Amino acid sequence: MNHQLLKNKRGIIFGALNENSIAWKVAERAYEEGASIVLTNTPIALRAGEINKLSEKTNSKIIPADATSIEDLKTLFTEAQNQLNGKIDFVLHSIGMSPNIRKERAYSDLDYNFLNKTLDISAISFHKMLQVAYQQDAIAENGSILALTYIAAQRSYEGYSDMANAKAMLESICRSFGMLYGEKNGVRINTISQSPTKTTAGQGIGGFDLFFDFADKMSPLGNASADECADYCIMMFSDYTRKVTMQNLYHDGGYSTTGMSQKLIEQYQKSVK
Ligand SMILES: NC(=O)c1ccc[n+]([C@@H]2O[C@H](COP(=O)([O-])OP(=O)(O)OC[C@H]3O[C@@H](n4cnc5c(N)ncnc54)[C@H](O)[C@@H]3O)[C@@H](O)[C@H]2O)c1
């Protein structure tokens, strides 16, 4: 599929770690659709070296930035505009990490330093990048900014722990900054609430495989893949969605509005017999 939907557009993509990453697929699709992009991730993630393959494939420069560092973000937005010869048309925030989940701390026994890190990396980084871009006037007229989120912002899921709180904050930042940025120069800000997806971050959640299977059976269309998420992001970056802003957009095969599916009823019947 190639419709040159992003022809002449310039973008920054945060969060491509390896070829399973949702951001990786978005970068590939954005390049196919004619965009010029800059890739960014933390210096530690870049050291793993995987991203060099993506940079070659998409003919893009890599600029390191820890998304919690204002200094790094200022350098990133300045250098990206120089590199791409103009203001930025689209940005993808595809970042998430919880030290509490990594260290298997129960939600009733959170480490609060870890909680601060979870919120800073997974939510406040979104505000920081928006604020830096806003103050530098780095986003072009009618630009489009996306962050990836999960339905645990609205509903409780064991295992998602403090990431649920981070996602709720992320979605709230989208609405608050969306109003400001829309009024300033028509910039759209949205979050995409994606199905469970087999990535490094996804598989770090306790019980992920069972959970992935449950969501797949609950969704009339099945789970949305990373490639399908990339297609949705391309549409949101394109000029076809110029009046969509401040929304949390479910990309989940219908999971969020399904009460119970026939597939799960059949599975449940087997287990109670
Ligand atoms: N995988 C899923 O099931 C799923 C479902 C819904 C939403 N999401 C969201 O999608 C986004 C992308 O995750 P993914 O599933 O592709 O996993 P991933 O592990 O491939 O990507 C997470 C990225 O966050 C980056 N990151 C961590 N700390 C950072 C920091 N301080 N500064 C900059 N980057 C940092 C990592 O280096 C990595 O590239 C996350 O926001 C995640 O919560 C994932």
The ligand as an SDF file (V2000), in Angstrom:
LIG
                    3D

 44 48  0  0  0  0  0  0  0  0999 V2000
    2.7280   -3.4970   23.1090 N   0  0  0  0  0  0  0  0  0  0  0  0
    1.4990   -3.3100   23.5660 C   0  0  0  0  0  0  0  0  0  0  0  0
    0.7770   -4.2600   23.9300 O   0  0  0  0  0  0  0  0  0  0  0  0
    0.9430   -1.9120   23.6070 C   0  0  0  0  0  0  0  0  0  0  0  0
   -0.4690   -1.7330   23.6640 C   0  0  0  0  0  0  0  0  0  0  0  0
   -0.9640   -0.4250   23.7460 C   0  0  0  0  0  0  0  0  0  0  0  0
   -0.0770    0.6600   23.7680 C   0  0  0  0  0  0  0  0  0  0  0  0
    1.2830    0.4280   23.7090 N   0  0  0  0  0  0  0  0  0  0  0  0
    2.1890    1.5800   23.7750 C   0  0  0  0  0  0  0  0  0  0  0  0
    2.9200    1.6720   22.5700 O   0  0  0  0  0  0  0  0  0  0  0  0
    4.1110    2.4310   22.8430 C   0  0  0  0  0  0  0  0  0  0  0  0
    5.2990    1.7520   22.1970 C   0  0  0  0  0  0  0  0  0  0  0  0
    5.6000    0.5460   22.8270 O   0  0  0  0  0  0  0  0  0  0  0  0
    5.9180   -0.8060   22.0580 P   0  0  0  0  0  0  0  0  0  0  0  0
    4.8520   -1.7650   22.4330 O   0  0  0  0  0  0  0  0  0  0  0  0
    6.1950   -0.5540   20.6220 O   0  0  0  0  0  0  0  0  0  0  0  0
    7.2440   -1.3180   22.8080 O   0  0  0  0  0  0  0  0  0  0  0  0
    8.8170   -0.9920   22.6200 P   0  0  0  0  0  0  0  0  0  0  0  0
    9.4640   -1.6080   23.8120 O   0  0  0  0  0  0  0  0  0  0  0  0
    9.2750   -1.4510   21.2890 O   0  0  0  0  0  0  0  0  0  0  0  0
    8.9040    0.6120   22.6790 O   0  0  0  0  0  0  0  0  0  0  0  0
    9.0140    1.3510   23.8890 C   0  0  0  0  0  0  0  0  0  0  0  0
   10.0520    2.4200   23.6120 C   0  0  0  0  0  0  0  0  0  0  0  0
   10.1470    3.3760   24.6670 O   0  0  0  0  0  0  0  0  0  0  0  0
   11.4990    3.8410   24.6380 C   0  0  0  0  0  0  0  0  0  0  0  0
   11.8500    4.5900   25.8480 N   0  0  0  0  0  0  0  0  0  0  0  0
   11.8740    4.1310   27.1280 C   0  0  0  0  0  0  0  0  0  0  0  0
   12.3040    5.1160   27.9460 N   0  0  0  0  0  0  0  0  0  0  0  0
   12.5280    6.2150   27.1590 C   0  0  0  0  0  0  0  0  0  0  0  0
   12.9790    7.5470   27.4220 C   0  0  0  0  0  0  0  0  0  0  0  0
   13.3000    7.9550   28.6640 N   0  0  0  0  0  0  0  0  0  0  0  0
   13.1300    8.3980   26.3700 N   0  0  0  0  0  0  0  0  0  0  0  0
   12.8250    8.0110   25.1030 C   0  0  0  0  0  0  0  0  0  0  0  0
   12.3880    6.7650   24.8000 N   0  0  0  0  0  0  0  0  0  0  0  0
   12.2470    5.8740   25.8180 C   0  0  0  0  0  0  0  0  0  0  0  0
   12.2680    2.5270   24.5270 C   0  0  0  0  0  0  0  0  0  0  0  0
   13.6420    2.6960   24.2210 O   0  0  0  0  0  0  0  0  0  0  0  0
   11.4760    1.8430   23.4200 C   0  0  0  0  0  0  0  0  0  0  0  0
   11.9820    2.1940   22.1450 O   0  0  0  0  0  0  0  0  0  0  0  0
    4.1940    2.5850   24.3580 C   0  0  0  0  0  0  0  0  0  0  0  0
    3.6600    3.8410   24.7330 O   0  0  0  0  0  0  0  0  0  0  0  0
    3.2680    1.4870   24.8320 C   0  0  0  0  0  0  0  0  0  0  0  0
    2.7710    1.7180   26.1360 O   0  0  0  0  0  0  0  0  0  0  0  0
    1.7900   -0.8270   23.6050 C   0  0  0  0  0  0  0  0  0  0  0  0
  1  2  1  0
  2  3  2  0
  2  4  1  0
  4  5  1  0
  4 44  2  0
  5  6  2  0
  6  7  1  0
  7  8  2  0
  8  9  1  0
  8 44  1  0
  9 10  1  0
  9 42  1  0
 10 11  1  0
 11 12  1  0
 11 40  1  0
 12 13  1  0
 13 14  1  0
 14 15  2  0
 14 16  1  0
 14 17  1  0
 17 18  1  0
 18 19  2  0
 18 20  1  0
 18 21  1  0
 21 22  1  0
 22 23  1  0
 23 24  1  0
 23 38  1  0
 24 25  1  0
 25 26  1  0
 25 36  1  0
 26 27  1  0
 26 35  1  0
 27 28  2  0
 28 29  1  0
 29 30  1  0
 29 35  2  0
 30 31  1  0
 30 32  2  0
 32 33  1  0
 33 34  2  0
 34 35  1  0
 36 37  1  0
 36 38  1  0
 38 39  1  0
 40 41  1  0
 40 42  1  0
 42 43  1  0
M  CHG  2   8   1  16  -1
M  END
$$$$
